[in-house]
Structures are given as C-alpha cells and as structure tokens.
Amino acid sequence: DSVPPLQVIRPEPCGVCGSRIRFGKAAVKCRQCQLLLHPKCREQCPGPCVPRPHHRAWPQEGVLADFAPPTPPLVPTLVVQCVTEVETRGLTETGLYRVPGAEQLVREWKRKLLRAGGALPALGSVADIHVVCGVLKDFLRGLKEPLREGAAPPLTPLLGAAADIPDDAACATALCHMVSKLPPANRDTLAFLMLHLLRVSRSPDCKMDILNLSRVFGPTLVGHGSANPTPLAIMEDTPRQCKVVARLLSLPPDFWRGFVGTEQENLVPT
C-alpha cells in the first residue's frame, strides 16, 4: 500500500534490491511499514507487511546497554536480526565473516538499522550475505567498549591471564567466572554470539573453524588493555585477543545457553 511516487532528498538503500536510491530520484514508500523502494522494485516487494510501531532511533554509538531491550536476555535486536539472517541463508557461504561485504552498503544498512531503532527493516532484501556480516561486525566495532569491558577493573587483562592458564579445566573455570562478572547486556550478547559462532564453525561449507573465527573476532570482542594502545601494543595484543576468543569458544555451549535461555536462542534457526 504505497503513496504516490516521491522524490528522495537523502540517499537511502532500496528495501528490495539494496542499491542506493539517489538524490532527486523517484521512490515509493509503504504507508504501513515505511519501506522505501525503487518504483521498478515495487512488484518484487515481499508482503503482506504489518504496521511498524514507533521507536526512537538508536544512538550512532554507545555502550551495549544503550541498544539492549528492557527485559532479559539483553541482546540488541540488531544483533539478533543479523544473526538470524546469516543463519537462514549464510551457512553455505565460504569465508563467512572473513570475506568483506561492499563497504558502502555496510555503512548504509548500519545507518538504516540505527535510525529504525527496535523496528528493524527486513534484511532479506540484502542480496549479499557478507554485507549483513559486515553490518554486525561494524556495529560491534563501533561500540564505546568491547564486549569484554564495562566492569571495574577492566576485564581484558584478566581474560588474557585466564586464557594463559595451561590446565584446560582451570582455564575454563576462570573464564566462566570472568564472563559472569560482565555487565548483563555484555554477558548476554557475548553468549548469543558465541552460540552463533559455534554454529558457523560447525558448517563445513563456511570453512571457518574456531581458529579462523577467533582471528576475525578477537580484536572486535576483546579489545585492548588500555584506551589508546600504541601500534606496538596493538601488534602484541592481537595473538592474545585471538587466544581469548578461541578459549571462550571452547567452553561448553550449555554454559552460554544459561545466559540467553532457549527462547532467545530459538529466534535463530538451528
């Protein structure tokens, strides 16, 4: 149910094909869900849609709790929706999370999702699943704190020390204790992501084992021991960041399920 064609003032991605509708070009917008489309894409628009509730836009940056829902598990809707889309159609893609998506589309879709707040537009119209992966990674990188931070004292050095414990059982016990001390939104989102990455690692088509995923997500999830690390510190931190994520991915899935529960985990296909 669309209004007559309108002129685009601010370039936005088409809700069907994902390519940008340029300034001054014609577009159509649904009266109910506000989906914006190229006129030529109107017939391909999925339906029926439902009226979209009004939500305030999310901030362009912030700590994880700024994006989390009001009730547990405290996993931002953006994270859930990206993970759902990746698991729906991405588990046969080689190099998932390692192969970059088109940078311009990643930026455009991240802006679009942040503007929408909790009422997120469908990601099914994003043709390249690597763009969806890029949106998730860019959102996590844009947080004011890594997922491991937010508690006092900062947990990054403590997690690194725990990951260095040579005895596997003692290492697992120490890491479980550290994770339980994280702020609730950080802890729940980390648990949700760990369960997702374990599924990715088990997909033979993705060719992304725990080591590969740790290399991709180590810098994003663990962060550094100081707010402004030097180039040398960044180089020295990278192996430890990967080691921490690999150790976290080796923890039993039931440990992570204890934070997000079956209801939240069932939001994505198994």
Disulfide bonds with the S-S distance in Angstrom:
none
